[in-house]
Amino acid sequence: MKRQIGVLTASLLILSGCGTSQTASGDPGAIFAGAAIGGNVGGAIGGLIGDNNGGWRGGYRGSAIGTIIGTIAGAAIGNAVSAPKQETYGYRIERTEPYKPQHETYPAPSVFDNLRIRNIRFIDDSRDHVISSGEKSKVIFEIMNEGEQTIYNVVPMVTETTGMKRIYISPPVMVEQIAPHNGVKYTATISAGERIKTGNVTIRVAVADGNGQQYDWQEFSLPTER
């Protein structure tokens, strides 16, 4: 009987979450497992408490109530653990201009031509998408290898192109290799000095080879504030 109560309660929780991703966005299997464990534990504890206070009738009643409460709590934990994680407050940078190769003087194509920058995100401490004095922020992006060969010694680059003073960007870290049809996620930190100017700053995100030659790239502008 208690098992039927737990299963019914978990089923109602999942069905009630069909209309909203915030209620039951996790794996149904994980929700049922959490509900079963929570129901068993809640039923046992509730039965002991009820038995001490009201005999076997109180124990049965306490066990039933404990099963319901434990099932709800267990289902909520299972949903929270299995729900997909999302980046909050990320400012997505859309590609606003076509790819412009930076190596027209090279006589032959390079495997680096197959690298593409995707999913650029900018996240600042205040989440207002403004670089303020003394603030730290991050630029996160992916580098994908769309070719058929492994590419070695890939250098992700994040630079400031407008000459704004007191903008400090973390130095690039070389990626040893990117396999065909695979990618890497890269994060660069941006620190603003205490007395930056109010205006706008342009950030360039690029991918380069070991010699510093840039290939696919994207620029975007952000306001700055003292």
C-alpha positions in Angstrom: 0.0 0.0 0.0 2.8 2.5 0.9 4.6 1.6 -2.3 1.5 2.4 -4.3 1.1 5.7 -2.5 4.8 6.6 -3.4 4.5 5.6 -7.0 1.2 7.5 -7.4 2.7 10.6 -5.8 5.8 10.5 -8.0 3.6 10.1 -11.1 1.5 13.1 -10.2 4.6 15.2 -9.6 6.0 14.3 -13.1 2.6 14.9 -14.8 2.1 18.2 -13.1 5.5 19.3 -14.4 4.7 18.7 -18.0 3.5 22.3 -18.4 6.6 23.9 -16.9 10.2 23.1 -17.2 10.9 24.5 -13.7 8.9 21.8 -11.9 10.1 18.5 -13.5 12.8 19.1 -16.0 15.0 16.2 -14.8 15.2 12.6 -15.8 11.9 10.7 -15.0 13.9 7.6 -13.9 15.9 9.7 -11.4 12.7 11.3 -10.1 11.1 7.9 -9.6 14.3 6.5 -7.9 14.4 9.6 -5.6 10.7 9.2 -4.8 11.1 5.5 -3.9 14.0 6.1 -1.6 12.4 9.1 0.0 9.1 7.3 0.4 10.7 4.3 2.1 12.8 6.4 4.5 9.9 8.7 5.2 7.5 5.8 5.8 9.9 4.1 8.2 10.6 7.3 10.2 6.9 8.3 10.2 5.9 4.8 11.4 8.3 4.9 14.4 7.1 8.3 15.4 3.4 7.4 15.1 3.9 4.1 16.9 5.4 5.8 19.9 2.6 8.3 20.1 -0.5 6.3 19.1 0.1 2.6 19.0 -0.2 0.6 15.8 -2.9 2.8 14.4 -0.8 5.9 15.0 2.2 4.0 13.5 0.2 3.1 10.3 -1.1 6.7 10.0 2.4 8.1 10.6 3.9 5.7 8.1 1.5 6.8 5.4 2.1 10.5 6.0 5.8 9.9 6.1 5.7 8.0 2.8 3.9 10.9 1.1 6.3 13.6 2.5 9.4 11.5 1.8 8.2 10.7 -1.8 7.7 14.4 -2.6 11.1 15.3 -1.1 12.9 12.4 -2.8 11.3 13.3 -6.2 12.4 16.9 -5.8 15.9 15.9 -5.1 16.0 13.5 -8.1 14.7 16.2 -10.4 17.2 18.8 -9.1 20.1 16.4 -9.5 19.2 15.2 -13.0 17.9 18.5 -14.5 20.1 19.9 -17.2 22.4 22.7 -16.1 22.1 26.1 -17.9 24.4 29.0 -18.0 22.6 31.9 -16.4 23.0 35.6 -17.3 25.3 34.8 -20.2 25.3 37.4 -22.9 25.4 35.6 -26.2 27.4 37.1 -29.0 25.9 36.5 -32.4 28.1 36.4 -35.5 27.5 39.8 -37.1 29.8 39.7 -40.1 31.0 37.0 -42.5 34.3 35.1 -41.8 37.2 37.1 -43.2 40.5 35.2 -43.6 43.6 36.9 -42.3 46.1 35.1 -44.3 45.6 36.1 -48.0 49.4 36.1 -48.5 49.7 32.3 -47.8 50.1 30.5 -51.1 48.3 27.3 -50.0 45.3 26.5 -47.8 45.9 25.5 -44.2 44.2 22.9 -42.0 43.5 25.9 -39.7 41.0 27.1 -42.3 38.7 24.3 -40.9 38.5 25.9 -37.4 35.4 27.8 -36.6 34.5 29.9 -33.5 31.0 29.2 -32.1 28.8 30.1 -29.1 30.5 33.2 -27.8 29.4 34.2 -24.3 30.2 37.3 -22.2 29.6 37.1 -18.4 30.5 40.0 -16.1 30.3 40.1 -12.3 27.3 42.5 -12.2 25.5 40.7 -15.1 24.6 44.0 -16.7 26.8 43.4 -19.8 28.8 46.6 -19.0 32.6 46.5 -18.2 32.8 48.7 -15.1 35.9 49.9 -13.2 37.3 47.2 -11.0 35.1 44.5 -12.5 36.0 41.1 -13.7 34.3 39.3 -16.5 34.7 36.2 -18.8 34.5 35.5 -22.5 33.6 31.9 -23.2 33.6 30.3 -26.7 34.0 27.1 -28.6 36.5 26.2 -31.3 35.3 23.5 -33.6 37.4 21.5 -36.1 35.1 21.0 -39.1 37.9 19.2 -41.2 39.0 15.6 -41.5 42.4 16.0 -39.9 43.6 16.6 -36.3 44.8 20.1 -35.9 47.7 20.7 -33.5 48.9 23.7 -31.5 45.7 25.8 -31.7 45.9 29.2 -30.0 42.6 30.8 -28.8 43.1 34.6 -28.7 41.0 37.3 -27.0 42.3 40.8 -27.6 41.0 44.4 -27.1 41.3 46.3 -30.4 40.3 49.9 -29.6 43.3 50.7 -27.4 41.3 51.2 -24.2 43.6 51.6 -21.3 43.4 49.6 -18.1 41.7 46.6 -19.7 43.6 43.4 -18.9 43.0 40.1 -20.7 44.4 36.8 -19.6 47.2 35.5 -21.9 46.3 32.8 -24.4 46.8 29.1 -23.6 47.7 26.8 -26.5 45.4 23.8 -27.1 47.6 20.8 -28.0 45.2 19.3 -30.5 41.6 19.2 -31.8 40.4 16.0 -33.4 38.2 16.1 -36.6 34.6 17.1 -35.9 35.4 17.8 -32.3 35.9 21.0 -30.4 37.1 22.6 -27.2 35.6 25.3 -24.9 37.9 28.1 -23.9 37.5 30.8 -21.3 39.4 34.1 -21.1 39.2 36.5 -18.2 38.9 40.3 -18.6 39.8 42.6 -15.7 39.0 46.3 -15.7 41.2 48.8 -13.8 39.9 51.1 -11.2 39.7 54.2 -13.5 38.8 53.0 -17.0 37.1 55.5 -19.3 33.4 55.6 -19.9 32.9 54.6 -23.6 33.0 51.5 -25.6 35.5 48.7 -26.0 35.8 46.2 -28.9 36.8 42.6 -28.1 38.2 40.3 -30.8 37.9 36.5 -30.4 40.1 34.6 -32.8 41.8 31.3 -33.4 45.5 31.3 -34.5 48.3 28.9 -35.3 51.5 28.5 -33.3 53.0 31.4 -35.3 50.2 33.8 -34.3 48.5 33.8 -37.7 44.8 34.4 -37.1 42.1 32.5 -38.9 38.4 32.5 -38.0 37.5 35.5 -35.8 34.7 37.6 -34.5 34.5 41.1 -32.9 31.9 42.6 -30.6 31.6 45.8 -28.7 30.6 46.4 -25.1 30.1 49.7 -23.1 32.6 50.6 -20.4 31.8 52.7 -17.3 34.1 54.3 -14.7 
